[in-house]
Amino acid sequence: MELDVFLNNIIFNIFEGLILLFIFLILINRRNFIQINKFKTLIFISIYAIFSYWATVYMPVGYHSIAIISFSIICLSLITSTSLLHSFMGILISAIFFMVTELIVFASLSIFNHIKISDIINSPIIKLQMSIITRILQISMLILLYKSKKIFWRNIQPSSNTMLSYFILGIFLMGIFIFNVSFAVSTKENIFLYEILLSSIFLLFIFLGALVYQEKKQLLKIEHVYKSQQEYIQNMETIMNIIRREKHDFSNHLSTIHAMCVLNKPNTPEKIKAYIDKLANSLHSSYRYFNTGNDFIDGLLAVKSNFAFNHNIHFEVDFEIPLNHLSVEDENLISILSNIIDNAFDAIATDEDTENKVVSICTYAEDHRHYLSVSNNGPMISKENIDKIFSNGYSSKTNNKGDHGLGLYIVKQLIEKNNGTITVSSNEEETNFLIRFNKEKINHGKTSPQHH
């Protein structure tokens, strides 16, 4: 008898959880979820089976159904990263599916075997047989539905807002805890069971929290990669616009040279040569190609080089050590370099006394460290301001509005996040930002960070 009860309340709950998940995945057209997320599938089925067993055995009739449905909605939303609304609709459709299939099986048994509802309630054997037939029917119908490739809900994409479901789950579990206090204190046996329940809820909440954290961490990594790609695309679009502009100007220059040839005035060859030399130098200065070992930084420097040319700034770049030796994420490296270079451009732009404006970037290795230096010959930064330059909100601009004062603060945070340091030195001739990172050791085509 106890074995029959166990089978009905645990084993069949496992199948029920699997069927429930399978129905929802078919509805949202994510049929490969189970294959890709075997661990999540196992978690959902396990917690569904355990909670359903506990709710059925230890909660009052009627309340246990509400608790199981609510728990299923929240957990389904959390595990599959879908909205609570879609999860609710999935559970509702699944409940209808369960009722219809159970009604079909009961009607068939009533007609052919003359079985009544009282027989099913009072006989665990008959109840077990009905559960087996029902699960076989349900699985058969789902297999046919799966093979039909029919899509019920289109464009149901995973949601990144799993924290809401996790928060609601916490409130729900706390409510279950409060609701069952009176039940727990009624007998000593129930107190023991209640302590087990409380421990299980606590462990479940922590476990799911760790799962949500790992998912959120993974989503942040994907978002960082996306931002890097977006920055790279924007730089490439800027470069293409530069090339289009140069192409248009080049057509005008060709027309000018053609006109000079047609007129054929004295010293025309010498004048054409001088004109072409000037064009070549101008074209070389306005658009330059860089090979830093990082495609994103190559695009960034190409854009900054064109900006420098248009603002009469001499932009020097010397990468002795390629950036692919650094264990720094691309989006962090882009933010660090772009903020420091923009800061150097801003410093020079405010200096009206300097005629030959220079911003230089170089990298080199020394003492097992990778150094990245950005210098400019703008105004000297006073010792008092150097101590404040990386403070949150500090800016030397008089119109300190918007996000001014955040650039260098962000730079320092990102550098320290990647186990690096940054220092500033400034005199009347030059201001230098020096960044130090751990250098990666090259080992048979693979890189691994060195620690000293």
RAUR-V995174 format. One record per helix or strand of 3 or more residues. SS is the DSSP state (hx for helix, st for strand). FROM is the first residue (numbers start at 1). TO is the last residue. If there is no record, write none. Layout:
ss,from,to
SS,FROM,TO
SS,FROM,TO
//
This chain:
ss,from,to
hx,2,27
hx,33,36
hx,38,58
hx,63,80
hx,84,113
hx,117,122
hx,124,147
hx,162,179
hx,181,184
hx,188,263
hx,268,286
hx,295,310
st,313,319
hx,323,325
hx,330,349
st,357,366
st,369,376
hx,383,386
hx,407,417
st,421,426
st,431,443
st,446,449
//
